[in-house]
Amino acid sequence: MKEVERPSVRGLKLGLSGVFLSALLLTTAFAQNPSQSAAAKPAASQAPAANQPPAGEPRDSAAAKTLPEKVVMRVGSQQVTAGQIEGLVKTLPAAYQRTTAQQGFKVLGDQYAVLLVLSHEAVAQGLDQTPEFKMRLELQRLQWLALDEQKKMAGAAQATPEEVKQYYDTQQKDFEEILVRQVNIRKKVASPRGDSPGLPEEEAKKLAENIRQALASGQDAAKVAEQYKMANVVLFDPNPRPFRRGSLAGDMDKTAWTLKDGECSEIQNNQNNLYFIQVVKHDQRSLQDVSKEIEGKIQEEKFNKSLDSLKQQANIWLDPEFFAPPAGAKPDADAEAPGAKQSSPQSQGPKAPPPSTAQSGGAPKPQ
């Protein structure tokens, strides 16, 4: 089994500048002009007290015992305090915060010093005055502001228990499920070497019918799967999987909801397989089971409504000629076509920051 990689000193050192770049732009701003060092003092005053180290940091470490206002780094005329370093750590992704807590601030200090050296040199050469740099800096500012506003809007879009219950009561069909088994029998297809897996069509039909009859008669699915096991030919998992309306592939979705518990569909035939499904059980998910999912849906709806309202108030206009796609350009594969059918409603994630708690088992497809 492959060992899961964890952030290491070496990995942190190699990737630190890239990871830090956006997070440190504001932190390093005071370093561009030593006369602004006074503006950095509020950050130091907001740092944890000496007896309250940053989250995850060992309480017996030297850093935890250092006063926030103590100068712990000098780069040219710029001084950096322990409080500023501790504040910097809090801007990092959680994995890097844990690595720093475990391995100390040495790697972070080395890379932050390099970042300050390079930024000082860039300012000395006037690189901060180029149109390209100013555009990137403004874009980063806009992204930070937009992200903060998105978080605020997402927080305001929380669903109440009453809204969740009302949604469930009016949309109960959305939370009906069926437990489904699917059986595939691979047909032998012509190949240059003649060694493709599968059975001749007539043999495959006979085998599929035998399995179908065994399941329909109520025989134990695990025993049936073992009896007819044939590597790379019979694809049959005796453990059923849950599906909701609209989540099975093709016409099989409509067929599945007409079957009673234990019934099997007719055998279907395509170019590569013979296949059928068995509906094991119909089920209705309870409000408690799906409350988190409903909360996510309501939050997404509220968020998107608020966002649409903001966009409308902003009176957005795009020059259709300037923004027209090049001749012959294909539509974005990720763009949703208006009116396009969703393959699985519960698998669709939000288009905005509210987290989606929906889950989907995915639609089984003939192999």
Secondary structure, DSSP 4 states (H G I P E B T S, - for coil): -PPPP---HHHHHHHHHHHHHHHHTTTTGGGG-GGGGGGGHHHHHTSPPTTSPPTT--TTSTGGGS-TTSEEEEETTEEEEHHHHHHHHHTS-HHHHHHHHHH-SHHHHHHHHHHHHHHHHHHHTTGGGSHHHHHHHHHHHHHHHHHHHHHHHHHHTPPPHHHHHHHHHH-GGGGEEEEEEEEEEEBP---TTS--SSB-HHHHHHHHHHHHHHHHTT--HHHHHHHT--TTTEEE-SS-EEEETT-SSTTHHHHHTTPPTT-BPPPEE-SSEEEEEEEEEEEE--HHHHHHHHHHHHHHHHHHHHHHHHHHHHT----TTTTPPPTTPPPPTTSPPTTPPPS-GGGPPPSSSSPP-----------
